[in-house]
Amino acid sequence: MLQAEFNIEKKRIARSFSQAAKSYDSHAALQRKVADNLLAQLSKNAHVQRVLDLGSGTGYCTKALHRLYPNAEIINLDIAEAMLSFASNKQEGDSFKGDSVKAKSICADAEALPFIENSFDIIFSSLSIQWCQDYAILFSELKRILRPQGTFHISTFGPETLQEVTQAWQQVDSYIHVNRFQSCSFLKNEINGKGFSNNHIKIDPMLIYYQSFEKLARELKSIGASNKNAGQGQGLSGRRKISKLKQAFERNADEELGIPVTYQVFYVSAQS
């Protein structure tokens, strides 16, 4: 039963992000900022031979990874096939303009990576692993495919993310409406338990302001980041419920800036 639920969730995640492929880039300012911050932590290295962009999405990081590792083969992997197709089409357009970057695309699940052992020097993943079901499996897979002395560099969300939305929903019903994110200590335990060394987690709290609940909801839908947890509600039931949610969410609005929403970002790195 648990395996069946697991498979259904993964299919829903893939479908949601595939549907958001065309609208993702125009609504992903936060995601781009986090990716840029993670890229800035990397050092250029011409000796790196193979790089995996895990959860590569629309291929935003491909060019930057190529500049950092100019002699490396870059593999873009994502669970959403439409995201990879969108990225490939964009890459072909860039090649036509003379800005050619060679990258391979593979549609697969991060918890069942289709690579042999010791395949990669670098694993890069920005705001992707929070969609994984089992972190023990995930980090076992990363350990398996990294070469000795290879490193991974990951950004993901912490449990304080969207806490204002969670608090607003708690005043409406008892369903789970916001994705649950793992703590820093949980991640450290999982990483240490798989034999990684030199692990480091930097915590960066970010506050983003929205003009209304509708604007936040539209943004989350446009990037495919809807709730995928078991136990979620089955949707809103009437104008009264919507009104109550909006009132609770917008209660802390700043007249000039708008409604504050927390995004707690973890930047995680470790060596195999």
C-alpha positions in Angstrom: 0.0 0.0 0.0 2.8 2.4 0.9 4.6 1.6 -2.4 1.4 2.3 -4.4 1.0 5.7 -2.7 4.6 6.5 -3.3 4.2 5.8 -7.1 1.1 7.9 -7.3 2.8 10.8 -5.6 5.7 10.6 -8.0 3.4 10.6 -11.0 1.5 13.6 -9.7 4.8 15.5 -9.1 6.0 14.7 -12.6 2.7 15.7 -14.1 2.5 19.0 -12.1 5.9 20.1 -13.2 5.4 19.0 -16.8 2.3 21.1 -16.9 4.2 24.1 -15.5 7.1 23.9 -18.0 6.1 26.8 -20.2 5.1 29.1 -17.4 7.9 28.2 -14.9 10.6 30.7 -15.9 8.3 33.7 -15.9 7.3 33.0 -12.2 10.5 31.5 -10.8 12.4 34.6 -9.6 13.0 33.1 -6.1 14.2 29.8 -7.7 16.6 31.6 -9.9 18.0 33.6 -7.0 18.5 30.5 -4.9 20.2 28.7 -7.9 22.5 31.7 -8.4 23.5 31.7 -4.7 24.3 28.0 -4.9 26.3 28.4 -8.1 28.3 31.2 -6.5 29.5 28.7 -3.9 31.2 26.6 -6.6 34.8 27.1 -7.9 35.8 26.8 -11.6 37.6 23.6 -12.3 38.7 22.5 -15.7 39.6 19.0 -14.5 36.0 18.0 -13.6 34.9 15.4 -16.1 31.2 14.8 -15.4 28.5 16.8 -13.7 24.9 15.9 -12.8 22.2 18.6 -12.5 19.7 16.8 -10.4 16.2 18.2 -10.9 17.4 20.5 -13.7 14.0 21.8 -14.7 14.0 24.2 -17.6 17.9 24.1 -17.7 18.5 27.5 -16.1 21.8 26.3 -14.6 23.2 24.6 -17.6 25.2 27.5 -19.0 26.6 28.4 -15.6 27.7 24.8 -14.9 29.4 24.7 -18.3 31.3 27.9 -17.5 32.4 26.5 -14.2 33.4 23.1 -15.6 34.2 23.8 -19.3 35.5 20.3 -20.1 32.8 18.3 -18.3 29.9 16.4 -19.7 26.8 17.8 -18.1 23.8 15.5 -17.5 20.4 17.2 -16.9 18.1 14.9 -15.0 14.5 15.6 -14.1 11.3 13.6 -13.3 9.2 15.9 -15.5 9.7 15.0 -19.2 8.2 18.3 -20.4 10.7 20.3 -18.4 13.6 18.5 -20.2 12.0 19.0 -23.6 11.6 22.7 -22.8 15.2 22.9 -21.8 16.4 21.1 -24.9 14.5 23.4 -27.2 15.9 26.4 -25.4 19.4 25.0 -25.6 19.0 24.5 -29.4 17.9 28.1 -29.7 21.0 29.2 -27.8 23.2 27.1 -30.1 21.6 28.8 -33.1 22.7 32.1 -31.6 26.3 30.9 -31.2 26.1 30.1 -27.5 26.4 26.4 -27.7 26.4 24.2 -24.6 26.4 20.4 -24.9 24.2 18.7 -22.3 22.4 15.4 -22.2 18.9 15.0 -20.8 17.6 12.0 -18.8 14.1 11.7 -17.4 14.4 9.7 -14.2 13.7 9.7 -10.4 16.3 11.0 -8.0 15.7 8.0 -5.8 16.4 5.5 -8.6 19.3 7.1 -10.6 20.1 5.2 -13.8 23.9 5.5 -13.5 26.6 3.1 -12.6 28.8 3.5 -9.5 31.4 6.3 -9.4 29.9 8.1 -12.4 30.1 11.8 -11.4 32.6 14.3 -10.0 30.0 16.9 -9.1 26.3 16.6 -8.3 24.4 19.9 -8.3 20.8 20.2 -7.3 18.8 23.4 -6.7 15.4 23.3 -5.0 14.7 19.7 -6.1 15.3 17.2 -3.3 12.3 18.4 -1.2 10.1 16.4 -3.6 11.8 13.2 -2.7 10.0 10.6 -0.6 12.9 8.9 1.2 16.0 10.8 2.0 17.9 7.7 3.1 17.4 6.3 -0.5 18.3 9.7 -2.0 21.6 10.1 -0.2 22.5 6.4 -0.7 22.1 7.0 -4.5 24.2 10.2 -4.4 26.9 8.3 -2.5 26.8 5.4 -5.0 27.2 7.5 -8.1 29.8 10.0 -6.8 33.4 9.3 -7.5 35.8 9.2 -4.6 36.4 12.8 -3.4 33.4 13.9 -5.5 31.1 16.5 -4.0 27.4 17.4 -4.0 26.0 20.9 -3.7 22.3 21.2 -2.9 19.8 23.8 -2.1 16.5 22.9 -0.5 13.8 24.4 1.7 13.7 24.1 5.5 10.6 23.6 7.7 10.0 27.3 8.3 9.2 27.8 4.6 5.7 29.1 3.9 5.0 29.1 7.7 2.6 32.1 7.3 0.5 30.0 4.8 0.5 27.0 7.2 -0.7 29.3 10.1 -3.5 30.7 8.0 -4.7 27.3 6.9 -4.7 26.1 10.5 -7.5 28.7 11.2 -9.6 27.2 8.4 -9.3 23.4 8.7 -7.1 20.5 9.8 -5.8 19.3 6.4 -2.2 19.5 5.3 -2.1 22.3 2.7 1.7 23.1 2.7 4.5 20.7 1.8 6.5 19.5 4.8 10.2 20.2 4.6 12.9 18.4 6.6 15.0 20.1 9.4 18.7 20.8 9.3 19.5 18.2 11.9 17.6 15.6 9.9 19.6 16.3 6.8 22.9 16.2 8.7 22.0 12.8 10.2 21.1 11.4 6.8 24.2 12.7 5.2 26.5 11.5 8.0 24.8 8.1 8.0 25.7 7.5 4.4 29.5 8.1 4.9 29.9 11.6 3.5 32.5 13.9 4.9 33.1 17.7 5.1 29.4 18.2 5.2 28.2 21.8 5.7 24.7 23.4 5.8 24.2 27.1 5.5 20.8 28.5 6.5 19.5 31.5 4.7 16.0 32.9 5.7 14.4 34.9 3.0 11.3 37.1 3.3 9.2 37.6 0.1 6.3 40.0 0.0 3.1 39.3 -1.9 0.2 41.7 -2.6 -2.5 39.1 -2.1 -3.1 35.4 -1.4 -4.2 34.9 -5.0 -0.8 36.2 -6.2 1.1 33.7 -4.1 -1.2 30.8 -5.1 -0.9 31.7 -8.8 2.9 31.7 -8.5 3.1 28.3 -6.8 0.8 26.8 -9.4 2.8 28.4 -12.3 6.0 26.7 -11.1 4.3 23.4 -10.3 4.9 23.6 -6.6 1.5 22.6 -5.3 1.0 20.4 -2.2 2.0 16.8 -2.8 1.7 15.4 0.8 -0.6 12.6 1.8 -3.4 13.9 4.0 -3.9 17.0 1.9 -7.3 18.6 1.7 -9.5 18.0 -1.4 -9.8 21.7 -2.3 -11.7 24.6 -1.1 -15.4 24.3 -0.4 -17.1 27.5 -1.0 -16.6 31.3 -0.8 -16.8 31.4 3.0 -13.8 29.1 3.3 -11.8 31.1 0.8 -12.7 34.3 2.5 -11.6 33.0 5.9 -8.3 31.8 4.4 -7.6 35.2 2.8 -8.4 37.1 5.9 -6.1 34.9 8.0 -3.3 35.1 5.5 -3.5 38.9 4.8 -3.8 39.8 8.5 -0.1 40.6 8.8 0.1 42.7 5.6 2.4 45.7 5.5 0.6 48.6 3.8 3.6 49.4 1.6 5.4 46.0 1.1 2.5 43.6 1.1 2.1 40.2 2.9 5.4 38.6 4.2 6.1 35.0 3.4 9.1 33.1 4.7 11.3 30.9 2.6 14.0 29.1 4.7 16.7 28.0 2.3 19.4 25.4 3.2 22.6 25.3 1.1 24.1 21.8 1.6 27.4 20.4 0.5 29.4 17.3 1.3 32.2 15.1 -0.1 32.1 11.4 -0.9 
